[in-house]
Amino acid sequence: MIMCILSSMGSPESISTKNTAKGAVMKKSRNLIWGICTLCRRETQRTFHHLIPKKVHRRTYYRQSFSREHLQQGIYICRICHDGIHDLYDEIEIARNLSTPQDLKRDRALQKHFRWASKQKT
């Protein structure tokens, strides 16, 4: 099983396992990992979402306030949830108000989106 919060520089990004009736199957992918989305709970391919978006990493406040390792933290979520977050909020709002998985799950607009996403086919 792969941890939900990972560094974007670690090796788990390139290899993942999927449990099937015939056993574990290794899947290799450059940016996608097969597994359960942390937000909508669907089993599908996931992408890495930086909890503090890369676009704000160069800003002085974030460089001085957070370590490089903290800026690289993120979670693996499905493409539908990832797109929903970025459609509803810009990078500054995400960095200020939605920088933990708990914050993402508590947001009312995102909760509605995640409920919708959980009903979509994989």
N, C-alpha and C positions, 0 to 999 in steps of 0.2 A: 504494500500500500504506500502511496506517495503522500507526504505531508501536504496540508493545504497551503501553508505559508512557506514559501521558499525564496531563496535568493535567485535572481534572474541569471546569475552566473554559474549556478551549480549544474552538475551533470544530469540530474533527474529529468531535465527538460527534453533530452534527446531520446530517452528510452522509457517506456511504460509497459505495464502488463494489463491484460484484460482477462478476467476469469470467464470461461465459457464452460459449457457442459463437458467439453473434451479436455479441459484443463486450462492452464495459463498460456496466453498467447502473447509473445513479445511484439510490440509495435514500435517502429522507429519513425520519428518525424522531426523535422527541424524546429517547428514552432508549436505543434499541436501534441497534446497528450490525451490519450483515451482515459476516461474515468467519470466520476460523478461530479457534476457542477456543484460547487459549494452553495450557490444561491438558489437555483431552481430545483436541484436534486435530480436532474435528468442524467442518464448515463449517455455520454456523447464525447466527441472530441472537445478539448478545452484549450484555451489560449491563456497566456500569462497577462494578468492585469496588475500593473504597478499601483500600489495603494496610494502613493504620492506620484502623480503622473510625471513621466520623464521631461515633459515640456517645461515644468517649473523647477527642475533640478538645478538649472544654471542661475536661478534668482538668488541674490545674496541672502535673503532671509532663510531660505531652505538650506543653502550650503552651510551657513553658520549655525543653524538650529539642529540639524540632523547629521548623523554620521553617514558616510557613503553606504555602509551596509544597510542602514535603516531606509535610505532612499531607494535601495534596490529591492526591498521587500514587496511581496505581492501575493496574489492568489491565482489559482487556475480556475477559470470559469468558462462556460460555454460562450460561443460567439454571439448568441442572441442576448444573453445577459450583459456581455461586454458592450455590445452596440447600444443596448438600452441605457446603460450608465452614461455613456458618452453622448447619447442623443438628448438625454434629459438635463445634463449638467456639463458645464465647461471645466477645463482642467483646474482652474483656480478654485472653483467651488468644491471639486472633488478633493483637492489637496487640503483645503481648510476644514471641510465639514464631513467628508466621507473617507477618511484615511485609515479606517480599520474595517475588517469584515463585519463587525457588530454594527458600526455606523451604516454600512450599506444595507444590512438586513432591517434596521430600524426605520429607515426613510420610507414614508408612506407612498410616495410616487413610485419608488423602486419596488416596494412590496407588491404593488398592483402589477407592475411589469413582470416580476418574478413569478407571480401566480399564473399570469398569462403564458409565460415562457414554459412553465412546468407542464402545460397541456399540449405543447407543440411536439410534433413527431421528430425523432432524431434522424 
